[in-house]
Amino acid sequence: MSQFWNKKVHDLQPYVPGEQPRMATLIKLNTNESPYGPSPRALEAIKASADDRLRLYPDPAALALCTAIAEQEQVPVECVFAGNGSDEVLAHAFQALFRNDAPVLFSDVTYGFYPIYCQMFGLEYRTIPLRDDFTIAVEDYEGPAGGIIIANPNANTGIGLPVSAIESLLKRFTTQTVIIDEAYVDFGGESVVPLTQRYPNLLVTRTFSKSSGLAGLRVGYAIGSPELIEGLIRVKDSFNSYPLSRPAQAGAEASVRDKAWLEQTVGRIIATRDRTVTALRERGLKVLPSVGNFILVHHPDCSADTLFNALRERAIIVRHQGSSPRISDWLRITIGSDEEMDALLKALDEILSL
Ligand SMILES: *Cc1c(COP(=O)(O)O)cnc(C)c1O
């Protein structure tokens, strides 16, 4: 509390990001980063961008990057918007594209930033419960809505939603923006980017932080109709005209153009995920069927809290989101390298046999 704060700041309950430990020897499985890192070509491009041109402001529209994304996704460049991480793109989208004449709808278990953006921008929201098996029931989205946001694959659960389910939603909700947050789509989800060319109210957001191994560069983007993109540009240009540094634009563009690296590293992560899921189920843990680079797990006899602390004592950090009641006894574990997952399994064997 401070007399100097704006009233809105008194009431804010900020998002608590996963810990970024300073101890290098920790096995870090808590914030869904890639164990393999960025494309070597992206690194080269970032280094090459660090020269005398840094005295100049970067391209405010990040046109070269947006063009590369447009070519990759086969959409017109007017349908692409880039920002400082998809968190920033999402914040602009909530502010620019959700109306406050009715509640914004999203799942009761999903990305923790959604309710916070609503609070920040004065939007009412209503959460729609997942089914008992943690899948999203699109038929339960009904009634007045100022907008809808769904993470697909869903955050925390990793469960994917088929394109047909999202299209059925788009057929029913035509007068408000529907955002599909595809932060994890490269790990086996189905993308609805092609639907953006038929549904002018559909915005898809993506990030370079997860599958492209560039969480430290802070680049995300959105794809949608020129109408939606213009709304985002209006908010961006009323907030920060140059959200993406020169190195960020250069690195992200080179990353988009190195599709082989993405396919190779994502393929390895998927193989490691599938092997880890089998191994955990053999040990009696419940694991939701994930198409992301993380898994949500539950042990019938050992609480999430106990497991979390025991893993941490063994220098392995995972994510425990106690704030969401339905998953308070579950742990979210990022899929790391094969060696890291072997260390996780070994630690669990020790913990569970105690
Ligand atoms: C990680 C994540 C983001 C944010 O990604 P950044 O581009 O790093 O800001 C957005 N949505 C979901 C569901 C995420 O898990």
The ligand as an ORCA input file, in Angstrom:
! r2SCAN-3c Opt
* xyz 0 1
  C       4.203    -19.266    -22.013
  C       2.817    -18.872    -22.393
  C       2.534    -17.615    -22.949
  C       3.524    -16.479    -22.944
  O       4.562    -16.604    -23.739
  P       5.596    -15.408    -23.937
  O       5.636    -15.283    -25.420
  O       6.870    -15.909    -23.360
  O       5.103    -14.157    -23.287
  C       1.253    -17.354    -23.372
  N       0.276    -18.263    -23.232
  C       0.498    -19.455    -22.679
  C      -0.621    -20.405    -22.539
  C       1.771    -19.787    -22.232
  O       1.995    -20.946    -21.621
*
